[in-house]
Amino acid sequence: MTQQTVLHKTRLYTIILCASMAIMVSCSTKKEKQAEVIKEVKPNTEIVNPMKDSMSRQTLTHQPSAIPIPPRNEPSRPKELEVIIPLKPKICDINLKLIASPKNGQKIYYVTGLIPGEFKCWVDLENASLKICNGSPSVLYFVDIPNPKVTPTPPHFLDASTLATNGVGLFEYNGSNWTMRGAGIWKRKDKGYGYYNTDNAGGG
């Protein structure tokens, strides 16, 4: 082999070696540049997840409202005991209106508010009669109609049929003793009128 051939091959190997080294350097440089690009991009670039960003913003700006706490169940109260109201006793409210005074010491009254079956009503009528008499001898007639037929005939000066149907009672006072009698004296048959007959001597 000639010296020229050896020189030629040496040059050729040198060129190939240089080219290989150039390629290697080029590749290495390229990788370094890519790595630098990645390093540069990574801290400055952030992949934004729109859903995540929306949720985080919602979390920051919209605090959940307080959940209402239901009231504690209070123990049921027992129903109030039913108040039993006793029946009201019969209340008498005696009212008297003078109808006529046929003669001195004798008067006819229209009476309302009297319950004939209630003893207290007769007692109230007795007390009212004593006030009317005011210590003077008197004869008082009580009827339950406002316009009875008044007659000029003594001793009652009232029609007998009126006393039998609408008479209430007769109060007589002689200045010391008094007597109260129910309409039974005129044969009134309504319940409560016939039995009443009392006087102050008998404890009435």
C-alpha distance (Angstrom), angle and dihedral (degrees) to the residues before:
residue distance angle dihedral
M1 . . .
T2 3.67 . .
Q3 3.71 126.5 .
Q4 3.76 90.0 -116.4
T5 3.79 91.5 57.6
V6 3.77 92.6 49.4
L7 3.76 90.8 50.3
H8 3.74 90.6 49.3
K9 3.81 92.6 52.6
T10 3.77 91.4 45.6
R11 3.76 90.4 54.8
L12 3.75 90.4 46.4
Y13 3.83 92.2 52.1
T14 3.76 89.9 46.7
I15 3.79 91.3 52.6
I16 3.81 91.9 47.8
L17 3.78 90.8 47.4
C18 3.77 92.0 48.9
A19 3.77 91.3 47.0
S20 3.79 91.1 49.9
M21 3.74 91.7 49.1
A22 3.77 90.3 47.2
I23 3.76 90.9 52.0
M24 3.79 91.3 47.9
V25 3.78 92.0 48.4
S26 3.77 90.1 46.7
C27 3.79 91.6 51.4
S28 3.77 92.6 45.8
T29 3.78 91.3 48.9
K30 3.80 90.8 48.6
K31 3.83 91.4 51.7
E32 3.78 91.2 48.3
K33 3.79 90.8 49.9
Q34 3.83 90.4 49.6
A35 3.80 90.1 49.0
E36 3.79 90.2 49.7
V37 3.79 90.8 48.2
I38 3.79 90.2 51.0
K39 3.80 90.9 47.3
E40 3.78 91.1 49.2
V41 3.78 94.3 46.3
K42 3.78 97.1 44.1
P43 3.82 100.2 65.3
N44 3.80 94.4 40.2
T45 3.77 100.2 40.6
E46 3.81 122.8 69.2
I47 3.76 123.6 -178.8
V48 3.74 105.1 -132.7
N49 3.76 119.0 -144.7
P50 3.83 104.0 -153.5
M51 3.80 93.0 -157.0
K52 3.79 92.7 49.3
D53 3.79 91.8 46.4
S54 3.77 91.2 48.9
M55 3.77 92.1 49.7
S56 3.80 93.1 47.5
R57 3.80 91.1 49.4
Q58 3.74 90.5 47.9
T59 3.76 89.7 50.9
L60 3.79 91.0 51.6
T61 3.78 99.0 42.7
H62 3.80 102.3 32.6
Q63 3.72 114.5 51.7
P64 3.79 112.1 -167.2
S65 3.79 112.3 -102.1
A66 3.74 117.2 -111.1
I67 3.77 111.6 -89.4
P68 3.82 108.8 -120.8
I69 3.75 112.2 -116.5
P70 3.78 110.5 -134.0
P71 3.81 114.3 -123.6
R72 3.72 116.8 -98.0
N73 3.73 114.0 -100.9
E74 3.76 104.5 -108.3
P75 3.76 115.9 -146.3
S76 3.75 109.3 -93.9
R77 3.75 112.0 -101.7
P78 3.76 116.9 -126.9
K79 3.74 113.3 -107.6
E80 3.74 112.4 -98.1
L81 3.72 112.5 -98.4
E82 3.74 110.9 -102.2
V83 3.76 108.7 -107.9
I84 3.74 110.5 -130.1
I85 3.77 108.5 -145.0
P86 3.78 111.1 -154.3
L87 3.74 117.5 -128.2
K88 3.75 111.4 -88.8
P89 3.76 112.5 -110.6
K90 3.72 116.1 -117.8
I91 3.77 106.1 -83.1
C92 3.75 119.7 -152.6
D93 3.75 119.8 -147.3
I94 3.76 104.7 179.6
N95 3.79 115.6 -161.8
L96 3.79 122.8 -179.9
K97 3.79 129.6 -163.8
L98 3.80 121.8 -174.0
I99 3.80 110.1 -124.8
A100 3.81 103.0 172.1
S101 3.79 143.4 -13.2
P102 3.83 104.6 -153.6
K103 3.81 93.5 -179.5
N104 3.78 140.7 -3.1
G105 3.81 111.0 -64.0
Q106 3.82 93.7 10.4
K107 3.80 121.6 99.4
I108 3.79 138.1 170.7
Y109 3.80 119.1 -145.4
Y110 3.77 134.4 -168.9
V111 3.82 106.4 -137.4
T112 3.81 128.4 -161.1
G113 3.80 132.8 175.0
L114 3.79 95.2 42.6
I115 3.80 118.2 133.1
P116 3.80 105.5 -161.0
G117 3.80 95.0 -153.8
E118 3.80 92.6 53.5
F119 3.79 113.6 87.8
K120 3.81 92.0 -157.5
C121 3.81 90.3 61.6
W122 3.78 91.0 60.1
V123 3.78 90.7 48.1
D124 3.81 89.2 52.3
L125 3.80 89.3 49.9
E126 3.80 90.4 51.2
N127 3.79 92.0 51.1
A128 3.81 91.7 48.0
S129 3.80 90.0 50.1
L130 3.79 92.8 52.2
K131 3.80 89.8 52.8
I132 3.79 90.3 51.0
C133 3.81 92.1 50.0
N134 3.80 91.0 47.9
G135 3.80 91.8 -167.8
S136 3.81 95.5 -47.5
P137 3.83 123.8 114.8
S138 3.80 107.3 -98.5
V139 3.80 144.1 164.2
L140 3.80 115.1 -148.1
Y141 3.79 126.5 -168.8
F142 3.78 121.2 -161.2
V143 3.82 124.0 -161.5
D144 3.81 132.5 170.4
I145 3.81 98.8 -134.6
P146 3.80 122.7 79.7
N147 3.81 97.1 -139.0
P148 3.82 111.3 35.8
K149 3.78 121.4 172.6
V150 3.80 105.2 -94.8
T151 3.84 115.6 -159.1
P152 3.83 133.3 -168.1
T153 3.79 89.6 -127.0
P154 3.80 117.3 109.3
P155 2.95 146.8 -113.3
H156 3.83 96.4 37.3
F157 3.81 102.0 13.4
L158 3.81 86.1 -151.1
D159 3.78 129.9 101.7
A160 3.82 112.0 -98.5
S161 3.83 92.6 -129.9
T162 3.81 90.0 52.4
L163 3.80 91.2 54.0
A164 3.82 91.3 47.0
T165 3.78 93.3 53.2
N166 3.81 105.5 25.4
G167 3.78 106.2 19.9
V168 3.80 114.9 119.8
G169 3.79 106.0 179.2
L170 3.77 150.2 -42.9
F171 3.79 124.7 -120.8
E172 3.81 119.4 -166.4
Y173 3.77 125.9 -175.5
N174 3.83 123.7 -179.6
G175 3.76 98.1 -173.7
S176 3.81 96.2 -87.2
N177 3.79 109.5 31.4
W178 3.78 131.4 35.1
T179 3.78 135.9 -162.5
M180 3.80 130.2 -158.3
R181 3.80 119.2 -162.8
G182 3.76 131.6 178.0
A183 3.81 126.4 -126.8
G184 3.79 90.0 -90.4
I185 3.80 85.7 93.6
W186 3.84 86.2 69.4
K187 3.80 91.0 42.7
R188 3.79 96.3 -107.0
K189 3.81 105.3 169.6
D190 3.81 100.4 -161.8
K191 3.81 112.3 120.1
G192 3.78 115.4 -95.1
Y193 3.79 99.9 23.7
G194 3.78 103.7 78.5
Y195 3.77 103.0 58.1
Y196 3.81 101.0 50.4
N197 3.77 112.4 104.3
T198 3.78 122.0 138.6
D199 3.77 143.1 141.4
N200 3.77 138.6 -167.3
A201 3.81 92.8 -104.3
G202 3.79 88.5 60.0
G203 3.80 93.1 50.9
G204 3.79 96.0 -95.7
